[in-house]
């Protein structure tokens, strides 16, 4: 069974993504030191979450779809940790 998302929600999601992109650009022009990368990652994670939830319809999907979405995120974390371990060892 498919869920119909109103166009108003898509407009709000689009406006939020545009706003967060402008915030990302604005943050890039300021020097927060080591905090810059963390701010950029927090904003990017927020934007990715919105895209996955609404444009990929995970928010309205059954639990099995949620399981696979979380499993993909978990796998990405594993790969990033392994990459960081290799980078730090060199």
Buried (B, 14 or more C-beta within 10 A) or exposed (E): EEEEBEEEEEEEBEEBBEEBEEBBEEBEEEEEEEEEEEBBEEBEEBBEEBEBBBEEEBBEBEEEBEEEBEEEBEEEEEEEEEEEEEEEEE
